[in-house]
């Protein structure tokens, strides 16, 4: 096989794996009305500990809304406030309104 055929395939596979943990997907509850990512972001920003606070994997960072409108943020790995802040900003830039996943941060209904 020629390198010109293999190289684009390698780049496509790498890009797909890089974007696999960056999305706005979720279950059906993510498509309902309720607490929005922007509100959850403000709750997380209000947490004490500063930029160097570290949250362990599986930590519930914050929740908003009740019942079917509930939305919560969790860490999927150890993350600093700087990591969480960057992930939240990137989810909003992706166009996520309610649910999403970005580099170790997961927002789910």
N, C-alpha and C positions, 0 to 999 in steps of 0.2 A: 504494500500500500504506500502511496506517496504521502509525504509529510504534509502536503497541502490539503489532503483529505482528512488526515488524523487530527491535526492541530485544531481545526474548528470544533471537532467533536469533543476533544478534551476540554476546550474552553467552555463549551455549552454544558457539559457535565459539571464542571467546577461552579459555574454560575448557578445552576439548578440547586446544587448542594448548599451554596452560600445563602440562597434565598429561601431555603426550606424552613428555616426557623424565623422567618420574617413575613408575617401575614396579618390580615384582619379577619380571619376565619373564626368560627365558633359554632356552637350548636344553634338551634332554632331560637333560643332565648336572646341571642345576640341581635336578632333582627327586630325585636320588639322595642317599644318605647321604654324608657326608664333612665336610670342614671347613665350619664355619658362620660366618656373618657376624660374630658376636660374637667369635670367635677372631681373625679377620682385623682387626677393629677394635682389639683389644689390640696386635697387631703394629704397626699403623699409629701408634697413640698412643705406642708405644715409640721411634719414630724421633726422631733428634736434629734440632735446628733451631728448635724453639720454634714459637709460634703464627704467626710471620711468615715462616716458611719458604715459599718458592714452588716448586711443581713445575710443570715445563713440560708442555704437551699431549703425551699419549702415554706419560707416565712410568708404569712399573710401580711401585706404591707398596709392595706386599707380596703374598706368596703363603703359603698354608698347605695342608697335605695333600699326598698323592702320588698319581700316576696318575689314576684316575677320580674320586678324592676331592679333587683339587686345586681351589683357589679363589684367584683373584687380583683385586686392585684396580688400576685404571688411571685416569688422568685423561684426559678428552676435551677439556680446555681447560687453560690455565694456572690453577692453583688454589693458594691458601694453605692452611696447616694448619687455619686457622679455617674455610675453605670446606669442606675435606674432612671435618672433624669434624662440621660441621652436616649435611652430606649423609649421613654414616654414621648419625647420630642419627635423621634423618628416614626413612631406609630401614628402620631397626629399628622406628620408630613406625608405618610403613606395614604392618609385619608380615612384612617380607622376612626369610627365614632363611638363604638361600644366595646367590642372585643378585639383582641389581637395578641400577637406573640412577636417578641423582638429580642434576640440575643440574650435569653435567660429571664426575661420578664414576660409573664403571661397575664392577660386580663381576660377574665371569663365571667359569664353570667351564671 
